[in-house]
Amino acid sequence: LVLFIQTDDGSSKLLRLVVASVVSALFLTALALVKPFKRFDDFYLACTANLLLTCCFVLGTVVQICESVAYEDMCDTLVGFESAFGASAFVIVLTVAMIALSLVLF
């Protein structure tokens, strides 16, 4: 679904990331409501993985904004990071923390 959005120059636009974030969040909501797994461990792992995916898409939007020439001076004002490197480092730290937390709780 997301691959068919702005096929010519979609990798430089925000629309793909926004659509991916919304679809991932909707799937996470449906997963939490339906609970399709019998074992709690499987359900927990699926929700954690989908939450991590949603966070990556949202933070990908932050990185895209910080890398953009149009918002070059406004990265700190809009999202609180001084550069795209700071936003990328935050994404990596958040990913490692969520994986560690899921391993500890699992």
ABEGO torsion letter per residue (X at the ends): XAAABGAAAAAABAAAAAAAAAAAAAAAAAAAAAGABABAAAAAAAAAAAAAAAAAAAAAAAAAAAABAAAAAAAAAAAGBABAAAAAAAAAAAAAAAAAAAAAAX
